[in-house]
Amino acid sequence: MSDLEIEFAWGGAGLTDLHDRCDVFVVLDVLCFTTSVDVAVARGAEVLPFPLGKYGADELARSGEAVLAQPRREAAGGPSLSPASLQRLAPGTRLVLPSPNGSALSTMVRDRTAFAASLRNATAVAAAVQGAGKRVAVIAAGEHWPGGSLRPAIEDLLGAGAIIARLQGRLTPEARAARAAYLELKHELAATLRASLSGRELIEAGFPDDVELAAEEDVSPAVPALQDGRYRNLATVPAVASAAESVILRDGGAADDAACGEVVGAAAATSSYAPQVPHAAALLGDRSPLAQEGRRRIVAEAGGRPVGFVEFAAADDRAEAGHVKYLFVHPNAQGQGIGDALLTAAETAIGGAVTLSVLSANDRGLRWYLKRGYRIAGGKLEENWQGGPAVWLSLRKDNG
C-alpha cells in the first residue's frame, strides 16, 4: 500500500479547508473547464485560468500575449469554454479561459502542485499524481444554484471517483464514497452525463458535443499541470503527422529511459484496457525510467525525440525462443506504421521464434498481434498484479 493519503472535498470551501494540509491538488470540473483544459493542452496550448466575472481577463490576455476565450454563445467559432471549440486550437496558443468553477478553483491553489483532471485523462493524471506528493486533495468543483450555494454535480463526483480509483493510498471516507460512485456507474458514463442536470442544460443550449467529449474515458494522455499560473502539458511528445515524416529506428540505451517511460505512460493512459485495469496505472502510467535488464532496445525517433520503442531478448540456453518484453508507441504517433516497423525490427534481430505476453483486457493490442501472425499459446492468472487480478496471454510466432 502506498503512503499517499487521499482526500476528497467539494468546491472552494473544501479546497480552502484542505489547502494547508495537502501538497497536491486535483481539480475536477468535467462540464466543462477541466475537459476544455485537457483538449487544449493535448494540442500543445497553454491555459491561463481566470475566475468568470472578475475584472482583468482582458488585461491578463494582453500581458500574456494570449487569446481570451469568449462565452459559448458569443464565440462565433472561436475558442470558448466549450471543449468542442478547442479541437482545432493551434499549438502554442496561450488561452485565457474564464469559468465560474474549475477556473476559479485553480486560482485558489496558489503555491501547491495542481493538476486539471477529467474523465478523458483520468489514468494519465492519476499516474502523475501518484508520485507527486504525500497528501492529495481531489476537489470536485460542482455548480451553483441561483442563490449562489454549491450544487453538487454528479459529473464531477464521477470524475473525482475515477481519479481516486486509479490511485494507491489511504482513502478518507469521503474519497471512498466518490470512488464507489464511479465504480457503480463507470460502464454508463456517457448516458449518466447526458441525463445529468448539467448535461441536460448543455444539450438544451445547443452543445451536445461538449457532453460527448466530456464522457469519453481515458482517450487522452495529457497531464495538465498548473505552473506559473498556467496549465501546461507534462506529457508533451511531438505528433507524427504522416508515415512520410522522418522517423528513424536506432539502438536505444539508458539515456532513453525517461523518454521511454513517458511513452509507456501515455500509451497506457489511452489504451483500451485502462478503465478495466485501473490498478495498473502505478506501473504503466508513472513515466518512470524502464530498466533494460540486459535486453536490447530499439527506439523510433521523430523530431529528435523517442515516440516508440521495443525491447527484446534473443533465444539462448535458457529460452528456445526470443522474447519481446515491451512494445509501446506514443498515442500522438500511433496509426503511422511505427509499431509495425519496431516489431519487424525485433523479429529480424531475433531471427527465429518470438514470444510475448499481452493483457487479456487489451483487446486492441491482442487483435493487432494476431493480425501479424501471432497465436495464443497459453495464459496465466496473476491474482495480485499491482493490487488487482490480471490475465496474461502468451503469444508465439514461429518465424523462418
VENFEN-V602530 format. One line per field, one symbol per residue. ss: DSSP state (~ for helix, > for strand, _ for the rest). psi: psi as a letter, one per 30 degrees, with the letter a starting at -180 (. if undefined). burial: # if it has 24 or more other C-alpha atoms within 12 Angstrom, else .. A space follows every 10 residues. Layout:
BEGIN
ss: ???
psi: ???
burial: ???
END
This chain:
BEGIN
ss: ____>>>>>> ~~~~~~~~__ ___>>>>>__ __~~~~~~~~ ~~___>>>>> >_____~~~~ ~~~___>>_> _~~~_____> __~~~~____ ___>>>>>>_ _~~~~~~~__ __>>>>>___ _~~~~~~~~~ ____>>>>>> __>>_____> >__~~~~~~~ ~~~~~____> >_~~~~~~~~ ~~~~~~~~~~ ~~~~~_~~~~ ~~~~___~~~ ~~~~~_____ ___>>>>__> >>>_______ ______>>>> >>_~~~~~~~ ~~~~~~~~~_ _______~~~ ~~~~______ _____>>>>> >>__>>>>>> >>>_______ _>>>>>>>>_ ~~~____~~~ ~~~~~~~~~~ ___>>>>>>_ __~~~~~~~~ ~___>>>>>> >>>>>__>>> >>>>>>>___
psi: klfkkjlklk aeeeeeefef fkfkkjkjie igefeeeeee ffgglkkjkk kkfkkgeeee eeeghlkjkl kefgfhfaka fjeefgfgkk kfkkjjiklf deeeeeffec glkkkkllee heeeeeeeee gfafjkjjjk eaaklefflk jkkeeeeeee eeeefflkak kleeeeeeee eeeegfghee eeeefleeee eeeffghfee eeeffkkhfk gkijkjkhgk kljfhkkkkj elffljkkkl klaffgeeee eeeeeeeefg lffeffifff efefgfglkj kehflkkkkk kkggkkfllk klklkaffkf llkjekjkkk efglgggeee eeeeeeeeee fbkkllkkkf fieeeeeeee fggllkfalk kjfijhgllk kkkklkkjl.
burial: ...####### ##.##..##. .######### ########## ########## ##....##.# #....##### .#.....### #######.#. ..######## #########. .######### ########## ###.###### ###....... .######### #########. #..###.##. ###..#..## .###.####. .#....#### ########## #######.## ########## ......#### ###..##### ########## ########## ########.# .#..###### ##..###### ####...... ########## ####.#.### #######.## .######### ##..##..#. ...###.... .........# ..#####...
END
